[in-house]
Amino acid sequence: MKAAIIAVLSAGLAVAQQAVAPTPEPVGPVRGDNTAEYNIVNSFETGYRWDSIGGNLDEYRSQVNYGNGVRLLGSSLSVNSRDGHGRLFDEILLNTQGLGGDPYESAVVRIQKNRIYRFDMTWRLNDYVNPGLVSAGQESGNLRDTRYTMQDDDLTLFPQSKIQFFLGYSRSVQDGPALTSVGGFFAPTLDTTGVPTVRDARNEYRIGNEIQFLGIRLNWMRGWQDFKEDFRVSPQSDTGEPLPAQLTNPYHGTSPYWRVALFTDKKWFSLNGRFTYTGTQRAFVSTQSGLIGGLAPGLGGLQVVTMGTGQRPVATGNLTFTVFPTSRLSVTNSTAVYNVRTEGNSEFLQLNNATGSFQTLYFLYLGIRTITNQTDLNYQAAKWLNFFGGYHYSDRFIRNVLNSPINYDQTSILIAGLFGVRIRPIPTVTIVLDGEVGHANHPFTPKSDGSYQDLNARVQYKRKSLLLSAYVRTDYNNNSTTLTAYSSHARTYAANASWSPLRWLSFNADYCKLHLDSLGGLAFFDSGELLQNQYSLYISNLQTGNIGLHFAIGRRADLYAGYSHVQDTGDGRSSPTGSGFGPDIPEFQRAQTFPLKFQSPLARLSVKITSRVRWNVGYQYYGYREDFFTGQPFTTDYGYRAQTGYTSVLWSF
Amino acid sequence: MFGSTFVKAFAGAVFVLSLAVAGALPVLAQPALAQKDTQRSFVGSEACKTCHADVWSKFYKNPHFKSMASGKETQEHTGCESCHGPGGAHVEAHGGKATIVAFSQLEPKQVLDNCLRCHSQTLSRANIRRSLHTLNDVVCTNCHSIHKSQAPRFLLANLQIELCYGCHADVRSQFSMPFKHRVNEGFMTCTDCHNPHGAFPPTWRMAERPHMMDQVFANEEPCLKCHIEKRGPFVFEHPPVRVEGCEACHYPHGSANSRLLRRPVVFTMCLECHNGAPGFSRTGSGDPVPVSFHDLRSPRFQNCTNCHGHIHGSNVDPFFLK
């Protein structure tokens, strides 16, 4: 019986695994061990992970990033009181993954005592690298090699009572060398090296309460979020000599917020309302010295200070009311109001060491107010037939003040309708067809939703351990104006099958094709000549497939084999230039499609040594290739081939 | 401006709700499943374990065991019968799904009603009845398994990503891309950004899509929970970031392009907006075409963010150069 339970659990856990480790197979007695008043279930997986990379290491680190070394690949511990009356706690849960050097590490903790408290903690680390990739065989200055750690702590007091209290603390830190779109300088004219070390830190404190009276729940939360970013860079010459120059950029601020919500759920209606307000303020100073010409007065070196403050208060309100006039009909009306304004000043001071100084003060304002009302109906005409539909209305007002007395105001109204039908001809089959049509009269950008339509169809067959589903979705958007055209067609076709016919066998496969063609109007300069009324037609035909097969070999071993494949066949051309739609310029033609291939087969064997010990070994290959950017005018080959694997011992005590 | 729009929006809402409430009045007294069951007899959970020993033996680990451990709840709010209804008839008949509330036999709406008798009292589930999952008959037992859970928390029937991927195969494919958020690697979960129980309508873009997005810091797009350095405010905002949200330029799940961008080459993505077409942009006069020295045949001008590095917003430079 125990073996059967383990086999069934294994089958359920092992399908469609994307990363070869940690091992999902359970070890030890499923029901755990009893000690005094508690029951304990635990497992730990310790092993060695290895990799061997050929090709572009930077690309591998950006996409996968598993390395060599000893790891605590995974662990699981649960302690439960057997009568629900533990002295200090009734439950402890601890789950970890990748500790000891994996690029994706996490730990999740829950400790609770029934009716008294519940504490949840999530800690995560991501070792992220991007060597300035822009895909198209080119390199950019947006480098990043940072470690991102994030921790959330939440304590709930009296979690099952009508009066609850919440305390929370979150912290996230990102540090490491980075020249990035926010949080780093980039001076393309400087012939220097020296990447700043960015350090972003967020601390958030929360306190709140929920109270029930007259069948209504009132929930409020007060929070304070502090953010600071500090870094300094001292450029060096190509030979490593320090230059008489410095860049610093402290950026600090706080975001206190309120959230108040009222909600209730009754037999014939459901009502909730919510109000939030966040007041954000950031102060910044940016200094540069000696970057041009050095600090010596005679050379005309510059010292620049820019400083100021930005504010962004946000207020939102929601009111949602659902009624159930009959057991077959529900009507929901939801109103949302959103109001944000971003404003601030930026004072620019520049001292020319040779000639003097000047000052410029910028002030900008961007305000957005959106009011949305949505009404949705869901009607069950028969046990096997449902209809649903809705009417959505949004009104958005934007005000701009661009350092001048002129206000630029604009209003856009979006009206959308949706309709769907859900059919269940037999209990095992569900068919859903729905569509949405909408129009916005003043989209903000040429790529925004203008006149759009979405159509969806989904069929699902589910019987015992067999699940088959297919899905088709089309998104068409047309946002053309008199002088330019924008049209985007996206079609998605997906199918999925999973089957666990026997306790020792399970299978999962899925396939998806994502087609995208976007026509956009262009205007740009080509060798000093303005080319207008040009078009780009970007075409992507992405096909992905995943397959996983798990089977148990006798009672001792489990074997899992999987394969993941991603391929963009582009627009069908075999050469990066000389075809395609749009300007007859090679750089454009090459950018209209992006064929590539990414594949990852994997296999894992897990052998039960004893009832409490398993030995595991796994292998995973990653292969990446960009078809048009190898050996072309942009000669960086971002392709790589990575052999990775691990061996581990999974044990329980 | 604000007042007239608000009045229009509410007028429609009040009209629809009035019709709905009027229609509801005659059926308010409709007996619910639980009410009908209370007419039968409760037997207590001790009787259940006689036949359902496998369920009982590990039930002390189940979050629902709290109601039994307290010993203070009334019969209809504790133990097996709090969900399955009075078991008297079931015991007398020596079992059978027809004599008790068997969730496998219930309509999706009945499952939802049964669970929400207790679980509606959480803010994160305040919108569950209007969520897309509910509208599509995806209710509690589609994702949660009360007695055969395979996840350490929340009684999930399987690992969270497998549950989501089971229906959203297209999303699974997006997370299989070369560049993606690390969901498959275990660093993130779907619920970091989504609320599967239904969310408040989003307040960014035109509030129409995407659906079921959670909000962080009270009212912000979930991307900003981790990418907080891009939250601003900046004196020089790149307006689409605030107006359209991150999805204007990025695919949030995964992409074949680095940095989850919508295009493989940066300049084509930028130029699709910066084409001078009137009617768009913050001024309404079109997003400006790059000035003449941007010779787009030259590689140095094909990566716009090489120079316009602070593209999400800058405090120093209106052109996001630094």
Boltz contact constraints between the chains, C-beta under 6 A:
constraints:
  - contact:
      token1: [A, 12]
      token2: [B, 150]
      max_distance: 6.0
  - contact:
      token1: [A, 18]
      token2: [B, 184]
      max_distance: 6.0
  - contact:
      token1: [A, 19]
      token2: [B, 185]
      max_distance: 6.0
  - contact:
      token1: [A, 63]
      token2: [B, 178]
      max_distance: 6.0
  - contact:
      token1: [A, 80]
      token2: [B, 61]
      max_distance: 6.0
  - contact:
      token1: [A, 82]
      token2: [B, 60]
      max_distance: 6.0
  - contact:
      token1: [A, 84]
      token2: [B, 65]
      max_distance: 6.0
  - contact:
      token1: [A, 84]
      token2: [B, 69]
      max_distance: 6.0
  - contact:
      token1: [A, 93]
      token2: [B, 152]
      max_distance: 6.0
  - contact:
      token1: [A, 95]
      token2: [B, 152]
      max_distance: 6.0
  - contact:
      token1: [A, 97]
      token2: [B, 186]
      max_distance: 6.0
  - contact:
      token1: [A, 104]
      token2: [B, 182]
      max_distance: 6.0
  - contact:
      token1: [A, 104]
      token2: [B, 185]
      max_distance: 6.0
  - contact:
      token1: [A, 104]
      token2: [B, 186]
      max_distance: 6.0
  - contact:
      token1: [A, 104]
      token2: [B, 187]
      max_distance: 6.0
  - contact:
      token1: [A, 114]
      token2: [B, 66]
      max_distance: 6.0
  - contact:
      token1: [A, 114]
      token2: [B, 69]
      max_distance: 6.0
  - contact:
      token1: [A, 124]
      token2: [B, 187]
      max_distance: 6.0
  - contact:
      token1: [A, 126]
      token2: [B, 187]
      max_distance: 6.0
  - contact:
      token1: [A, 133]
      token2: [B, 258]
      max_distance: 6.0
  - contact:
      token1: [A, 134]
      token2: [B, 266]
      max_distance: 6.0
  - contact:
      token1: [A, 134]
      token2: [B, 303]
      max_distance: 6.0
  - contact:
      token1: [A, 135]
      token2: [B, 257]
      max_distance: 6.0
  - contact:
      token1: [A, 135]
      token2: [B, 258]
      max_distance: 6.0
  - contact:
      token1: [A, 135]
      token2: [B, 264]
      max_distance: 6.0
  - contact:
      token1: [A, 136]
      token2: [B, 264]
      max_distance: 6.0
  - contact:
      token1: [A, 136]
      token2: [B, 265]
      max_distance: 6.0
  - contact:
      token1: [A, 138]
      token2: [B, 303]
      max_distance: 6.0
  - contact:
      token1: [A, 140]
      token2: [B, 303]
      max_distance: 6.0
  - contact:
      token1: [A, 140]
      token2: [B, 306]
      max_distance: 6.0
  - contact:
      token1: [A, 141]
      token2: [B, 306]
      max_distance: 6.0
  - contact:
      token1: [A, 142]
      token2: [B, 305]
      max_distance: 6.0
  - contact:
      token1: [A, 181]
      token2: [B, 309]
      max_distance: 6.0
  - contact:
      token1: [A, 181]
      token2: [B, 310]
      max_distance: 6.0
  - contact:
      token1: [A, 181]
      token2: [B, 311]
      max_distance: 6.0
  - contact:
      token1: [A, 181]
      token2: [B, 312]
      max_distance: 6.0
  - contact:
      token1: [A, 182]
      token2: [B, 229]
      max_distance: 6.0
  - contact:
      token1: [A, 182]
      token2: [B, 230]
      max_distance: 6.0
  - contact:
      token1: [A, 182]
      token2: [B, 310]
      max_distance: 6.0
  - contact:
      token1: [A, 182]
      token2: [B, 312]
      max_distance: 6.0
  - contact:
      token1: [A, 183]
      token2: [B, 229]
      max_distance: 6.0
  - contact:
      token1: [A, 185]
      token2: [B, 322]
      max_distance: 6.0
  - contact:
      token1: [A, 186]
      token2: [B, 309]
      max_distance: 6.0
  - contact:
      token1: [A, 188]
      token2: [B, 307]
      max_distance: 6.0
  - contact:
      token1: [A, 200]
      token2: [B, 229]
      max_distance: 6.0
  - contact:
      token1: [A, 202]
      token2: [B, 228]
      max_distance: 6.0
  - contact:
      token1: [A, 217]
      token2: [B, 121]
      max_distance: 6.0
  - contact:
      token1: [A, 219]
      token2: [B, 123]
      max_distance: 6.0
  - contact:
      token1: [A, 257]
      token2: [B, 218]
      max_distance: 6.0
  - contact:
      token1: [A, 259]
      token2: [B, 218]
      max_distance: 6.0
  - contact:
      token1: [A, 261]
      token2: [B, 123]
      max_distance: 6.0
  - contact:
      token1: [A, 263]
      token2: [B, 126]
      max_distance: 6.0
  - contact:
      token1: [A, 265]
      token2: [B, 116]
      max_distance: 6.0
  - contact:
      token1: [A, 265]
      token2: [B, 120]
      max_distance: 6.0
  - contact:
      token1: [A, 268]
      token2: [B, 24]
      max_distance: 6.0
  - contact:
      token1: [A, 268]
      token2: [B, 28]
      max_distance: 6.0
  - contact:
      token1: [A, 270]
      token2: [B, 129]
      max_distance: 6.0
  - contact:
      token1: [A, 272]
      token2: [B, 126]
      max_distance: 6.0
  - contact:
      token1: [A, 276]
      token2: [B, 218]
      max_distance: 6.0
  - contact:
      token1: [A, 276]
      token2: [B, 219]
      max_distance: 6.0
  - contact:
      token1: [A, 278]
      token2: [B, 218]
      max_distance: 6.0
  - contact:
      token1: [A, 282]
      token2: [B, 233]
      max_distance: 6.0
  - contact:
      token1: [A, 284]
      token2: [B, 315]
      max_distance: 6.0
  - contact:
      token1: [A, 286]
      token2: [B, 316]
      max_distance: 6.0
  - contact:
      token1: [A, 306]
      token2: [B, 316]
      max_distance: 6.0
  - contact:
      token1: [A, 308]
      token2: [B, 235]
      max_distance: 6.0
  - contact:
      token1: [A, 310]
      token2: [B, 233]
      max_distance: 6.0
  - contact:
      token1: [A, 310]
      token2: [B, 234]
      max_distance: 6.0
  - contact:
      token1: [A, 310]
      token2: [B, 235]
      max_distance: 6.0
  - contact:
      token1: [A, 312]
      token2: [B, 233]
      max_distance: 6.0
  - contact:
      token1: [A, 314]
      token2: [B, 219]
      max_distance: 6.0
  - contact:
      token1: [A, 316]
      token2: [B, 203]
      max_distance: 6.0
  - contact:
      token1: [A, 316]
      token2: [B, 219]
      max_distance: 6.0
  - contact:
      token1: [A, 318]
      token2: [B, 200]
      max_distance: 6.0
  - contact:
      token1: [A, 321]
      token2: [B, 17]
      max_distance: 6.0
  - contact:
      token1: [A, 322]
      token2: [B, 129]
      max_distance: 6.0
  - contact:
      token1: [A, 322]
      token2: [B, 130]
      max_distance: 6.0
  - contact:
      token1: [A, 323]
      token2: [B, 20]
      max_distance: 6.0
  - contact:
      token1: [A, 323]
      token2: [B, 21]
      max_distance: 6.0
  - contact:
      token1: [A, 323]
      token2: [B, 24]
      max_distance: 6.0
  - contact:
      token1: [A, 325]
      token2: [B, 20]
      max_distance: 6.0
  - contact:
      token1: [A, 325]
      token2: [B, 23]
      max_distance: 6.0
  - contact:
      token1: [A, 325]
      token2: [B, 24]
      max_distance: 6.0
  - contact:
      token1: [A, 326]
      token2: [B, 27]
      max_distance: 6.0
  - contact:
      token1: [A, 331]
      token2: [B, 20]
      max_distance: 6.0
  - contact:
      token1: [A, 332]
      token2: [B, 130]
      max_distance: 6.0
  - contact:
      token1: [A, 333]
      token2: [B, 13]
      max_distance: 6.0
  - contact:
      token1: [A, 333]
      token2: [B, 16]
      max_distance: 6.0
  - contact:
      token1: [A, 333]
      token2: [B, 17]
      max_distance: 6.0
  - contact:
      token1: [A, 334]
      token2: [B, 201]
      max_distance: 6.0
  - contact:
      token1: [A, 336]
      token2: [B, 201]
      max_distance: 6.0
  - contact:
      token1: [A, 336]
      token2: [B, 207]
      max_distance: 6.0
  - contact:
      token1: [A, 338]
      token2: [B, 203]
      max_distance: 6.0
  - contact:
      token1: [A, 342]
      token2: [B, 233]
      max_distance: 6.0
  - contact:
      token1: [A, 342]
      token2: [B, 237]
      max_distance: 6.0
  - contact:
      token1: [A, 344]
      token2: [B, 235]
      max_distance: 6.0
  - contact:
      token1: [A, 346]
      token2: [B, 235]
      max_distance: 6.0
  - contact:
      token1: [A, 346]
      token2: [B, 315]
      max_distance: 6.0
  - contact:
      token1: [A, 364]
      token2: [B, 235]
      max_distance: 6.0
  - contact:
      token1: [A, 366]
      token2: [B, 237]
      max_distance: 6.0
  - contact:
      token1: [A, 370]
      token2: [B, 207]
      max_distance: 6.0
  - contact:
      token1: [A, 371]
      token2: [B, 5]
      max_distance: 6.0
  - contact:
      token1: [A, 371]
      token2: [B, 9]
      max_distance: 6.0
  - contact:
      token1: [A, 372]
      token2: [B, 201]
      max_distance: 6.0
  - contact:
      token1: [A, 372]
      token2: [B, 207]
      max_distance: 6.0
  - contact:
      token1: [A, 373]
      token2: [B, 9]
      max_distance: 6.0
  - contact:
      token1: [A, 373]
      token2: [B, 13]
      max_distance: 6.0
  - contact:
      token1: [A, 375]
      token2: [B, 16]
      max_distance: 6.0
  - contact:
      token1: [A, 378]
      token2: [B, 135]
      max_distance: 6.0
  - contact:
      token1: [A, 388]
      token2: [B, 135]
      max_distance: 6.0
  - contact:
      token1: [A, 392]
      token2: [B, 208]
      max_distance: 6.0
  - contact:
      token1: [A, 394]
      token2: [B, 206]
      max_distance: 6.0
  - contact:
      token1: [A, 394]
      token2: [B, 207]
      max_distance: 6.0
  - contact:
      token1: [A, 395]
      token2: [B, 5]
      max_distance: 6.0
  - contact:
      token1: [A, 396]
      token2: [B, 206]
      max_distance: 6.0
  - contact:
      token1: [A, 400]
      token2: [B, 282]
      max_distance: 6.0
  - contact:
      token1: [A, 408]
      token2: [B, 283]
      max_distance: 6.0
  - contact:
      token1: [A, 410]
      token2: [B, 284]
      max_distance: 6.0
  - contact:
      token1: [A, 414]
      token2: [B, 206]
      max_distance: 6.0
  - contact:
      token1: [A, 416]
      token2: [B, 208]
      max_distance: 6.0
  - contact:
      token1: [A, 444]
      token2: [B, 243]
      max_distance: 6.0
  - contact:
      token1: [A, 445]
      token2: [B, 240]
      max_distance: 6.0
  - contact:
      token1: [A, 445]
      token2: [B, 273]
      max_distance: 6.0
  - contact:
      token1: [A, 445]
      token2: [B, 280]
      max_distance: 6.0
  - contact:
      token1: [A, 446]
      token2: [B, 273]
      max_distance: 6.0
  - contact:
      token1: [A, 446]
      token2: [B, 277]
      max_distance: 6.0
  - contact:
      token1: [A, 446]
      token2: [B, 280]
      max_distance: 6.0
  - contact:
      token1: [A, 447]
      token2: [B, 272]
      max_distance: 6.0
  - contact:
      token1: [A, 481]
      token2: [B, 277]
      max_distance: 6.0
  - contact:
      token1: [A, 481]
      token2: [B, 279]
      max_distance: 6.0
  - contact:
      token1: [A, 483]
      token2: [B, 277]
      max_distance: 6.0
  - contact:
      token1: [A, 484]
      token2: [B, 275]
      max_distance: 6.0
  - contact:
      token1: [A, 484]
      token2: [B, 277]
      max_distance: 6.0
  - contact:
      token1: [A, 492]
      token2: [B, 170]
      max_distance: 6.0
  - contact:
      token1: [A, 494]
      token2: [B, 169]
      max_distance: 6.0
  - contact:
      token1: [A, 494]
      token2: [B, 170]
      max_distance: 6.0
  - contact:
      token1: [A, 496]
      token2: [B, 169]
      max_distance: 6.0
  - contact:
      token1: [A, 510]
      token2: [B, 169]
      max_distance: 6.0
  - contact:
      token1: [A, 510]
      token2: [B, 172]
      max_distance: 6.0
  - contact:
      token1: [A, 512]
      token2: [B, 169]
      max_distance: 6.0
  - contact:
      token1: [A, 512]
      token2: [B, 170]
      max_distance: 6.0
  - contact:
      token1: [A, 512]
      token2: [B, 173]
      max_distance: 6.0
  - contact:
      token1: [A, 520]
      token2: [B, 272]
      max_distance: 6.0
  - contact:
      token1: [A, 521]
      token2: [B, 275]
      max_distance: 6.0
  - contact:
      token1: [A, 522]
      token2: [B, 271]
      max_distance: 6.0
  - contact:
      token1: [A, 522]
      token2: [B, 275]
      max_distance: 6.0
  - contact:
      token1: [A, 523]
      token2: [B, 275]
      max_distance: 6.0
  - contact:
      token1: [A, 523]
      token2: [B, 276]
      max_distance: 6.0
  - contact:
      token1: [A, 523]
      token2: [B, 289]
      max_distance: 6.0
  - contact:
      token1: [A, 524]
      token2: [B, 271]
      max_distance: 6.0
  - contact:
      token1: [A, 524]
      token2: [B, 296]
      max_distance: 6.0
  - contact:
      token1: [A, 525]
      token2: [B, 292]
      max_distance: 6.0
  - contact:
      token1: [A, 525]
      token2: [B, 294]
      max_distance: 6.0
  - contact:
      token1: [A, 527]
      token2: [B, 295]
      max_distance: 6.0
  - contact:
      token1: [A, 528]
      token2: [B, 292]
      max_distance: 6.0
  - contact:
      token1: [A, 536]
      token2: [B, 268]
      max_distance: 6.0
  - contact:
      token1: [A, 544]
      token2: [B, 173]
      max_distance: 6.0
  - contact:
      token1: [A, 544]
      token2: [B, 176]
      max_distance: 6.0
  - contact:
      token1: [A, 564]
      token2: [B, 176]
      max_distance: 6.0
  - contact:
      token1: [A, 566]
      token2: [B, 176]
      max_distance: 6.0
  - contact:
      token1: [A, 566]
      token2: [B, 177]
      max_distance: 6.0
  - contact:
      token1: [A, 568]
      token2: [B, 256]
      max_distance: 6.0
  - contact:
      token1: [A, 587]
      token2: [B, 297]
      max_distance: 6.0
  - contact:
      token1: [A, 591]
      token2: [B, 265]
      max_distance: 6.0
  - contact:
      token1: [A, 591]
      token2: [B, 268]
      max_distance: 6.0
  - contact:
      token1: [A, 594]
      token2: [B, 264]
      max_distance: 6.0
  - contact:
      token1: [A, 596]
      token2: [B, 256]
      max_distance: 6.0
  - contact:
      token1: [A, 598]
      token2: [B, 178]
      max_distance: 6.0
  - contact:
      token1: [A, 624]
      token2: [B, 178]
      max_distance: 6.0
